[in-house]
Amino acid sequence: MRSNTLILFSILSFHIGCTREEEKTSSDTISTTVNTEKNASSESKITTVNDSTFIYHEYKSDDLSINITNHQCATNYTIEVIKKSDTLNLDLNSLKIPFQTPEVSWVSSEMICIANWYSGPFSRYIFIPLRGKLQNFIYIDKDIEYADSSMNNIVYVETIDKETRLVLTVENLISRRAKSIEIEINSGNNEYPYYDSLTINSATCDIWANRKKYTIDLTGIN
């Protein structure tokens, strides 16, 4: 009896290990334009290819669909984006992009944001421009603190010296122009993320750290 129980437990453990884990995303980290739960025109959000490969139908509209395939129990992920007659395929292993559970964070009229969670709250993001022909993507190998779906601005850690300073950069994904600011690190803010709050609008990016306000003027970026 005990032997049968152990076999059943092993089978269940393998199955659970191959299914996609639910990830918690902080509202302070990423903004959301389109809820990816909306997929009314798709009968199923998951297609099972075999026991270890699954296709997640992350987003679907009349003109756009996004599918993410988990290959062989998460040994690789591929992303397929279809916009009318254009198709873009991204292989995360080939691109050397770290991953654990990639998912669509938001979709706007100009951009797709895909988060590639790989360790706790840390992730890397892929941005896919929707203007014109579907052929390019943007990958910035930095810790992205905020991604604004309305203005296509992102805030990421440019440089960090845990003893003295943090440099944050705001970059517009359309113009690819950027501005940076240096934030002092001392005993009052020496733990991640080294600041208290971060807000961004069309004019400024405001960061509060250790009761001091830092502002990045976004003139000339957007």
Secondary structure by P-SEA (a helix, b strand, c coil): caaaaaaaaaaaaaaaaacbbbbbbbccccccccccccccccccccccccccbbbbcccccccbbbbbbbcccccbbbbbbbcccbbbbbbcccccccccbbbbccccccbbbbbbccccccbbbbbbbccccccbbbbbccccccccccccbbbbbcccccccbbbbbbbccccccccbbbbbbccccccccccccccccccbbbbbcccbbbbbbccccc
